[in-house]
Amino acid sequence: MANNISSRGLTLEARKPAFFDVLNNLWDRSNPDGIVNIGLAENALMQAEMKSYINLQRGADSHALTYGDGFTGSKKLKEAMCHFLNRQFQPYRPLQPSHMCITAGASNAIENSAWALCDPGDYVLVGRPYWTTFRSIFGNRAGVNILEVTMGDIDPMGLAAVVRFEELAEQATREGKRVKAILLCSPNNPLGRCYPEEVLKSYMRLCQKLGIHLVSDELYGLSVWNNPAVNDPTPFTSVLSIDTESLVDPQLVHAVWGLSKDFGATGLRIGVLISQSNSQFLNACESISLFSFPSSLADKAAASLLADDAFTDSFISANRTRLSESYQFVTGFCQANGIPYTHSNAGLFVWINLRAIVKDPKMTDEVILSRMRLEKVYLTSGSTYASEEPGWFRVVMAHPRHVLEEGLNRMLRALR
């Protein structure tokens, strides 16, 4: 049968993620013919510490084998999450369990925003470049559209970018499009930079003016590290830490965080959606929490971890040191081989320009990717992030040195 699934199913089939074949054949020293994965944003630098901590915890109890306290996270996890984020993000108003919905990963938390803040056909503004999987998170099931804000030659993290957002929002309204929110990835993926506090406040003022929501994806908020080449780096500022009085109705401000990046635990599947002044929004998210709640075993492990100040402080500090060392190694490799890159001080990646080193200046990103796949190395191209210029690629640097060496050398062989 030509159409043995629904039209919706056919549409979703075409959106199947492309990197699953990479995960089925990963390179390591015991599998030299595998694919070196320096494209998927996972943090492998702290796995030994994380495994050791989790394995030392008490195993399952009867409560962990049930639905727990409900589908938005256990009481214990919500209390631990409040304790942890109150210390690390320094919210202007201390977080309380009633301010949050725990989900099976940050992507679920963001999708909950799509369901509860938007109607099908609505639009969310996102600045370029950005993680284009946001299109799938908002669009695949909730039917919400991403409207890309083109930056041209202005700084995507600066005040001038806010003007671009306003211009596009006004244009969309004239065209009959319903804009419901601005989505920020802070720190930014793929640029690896933080939004200055005054810029975040400007976005809040704009949301108030337009009557739309601000959703801040702060998944890399604790993966901010020292870059010796940057004299005055912008620190991370959570939207939760800003006094919204005179800026925006606090009902319009929401934040997302999770353990996947800052704690190198993508498989644990713990995310949190935070809205301190909009209980109606969180109630709407709870109504669909049956489809996004985390495993009770993961809930239990995360609650123990986030309540342990000594462990989390030590872990975060070591992670920042290792990220800084990896950044310096990758950028040193780039300098030695004439590969341009942008300076950053946050996230798990380096934004590099590979078109600058290929012999044919007209070579497309797709050809570069195909060459690297022949060498069995996986990166993601700028098209994955709606880059406005061809040739840019994102290298995930959060790997042990031997993985980076193998991947970068294969990358170089593919292009020379």
Secondary structure, DSSP 8 states (H G I E B T S, - for coil): -TT-S-HHHHHHHTT--TTHHHHTTB-BTTBTTSBEE-SS----TTHHHHHHHHHHS----TGGGS-TT-SS--HHHHHHHHHHHHHHT--SS---GGGEEEESSHHHHHHHHHHHH--TT-EEEEESS--THHHHHHHTTT--EEEEE--TTS-TTSHHHHHHHHHHHHHHHHTT--EEEEEEESS-TTT-----HHHHHHHHHHHHHHT-EEEEE-TTTT-B---TT-SS------GGGS--TTT--GGGEEEEEESTTTTS-GGG--EEEE-SS-HHHHHHHHHTGGGT---HHHHHHHHHHHT-HHHHHHHHHHHHHHHHHHHHHHHHHHHHTT--B----BSSEEEEESGGGSS-TT--HHHHHHHHHHTTEE-EEGGGGT-SSTTEEEEE--S-HHHHHHHHHHHHHHH-
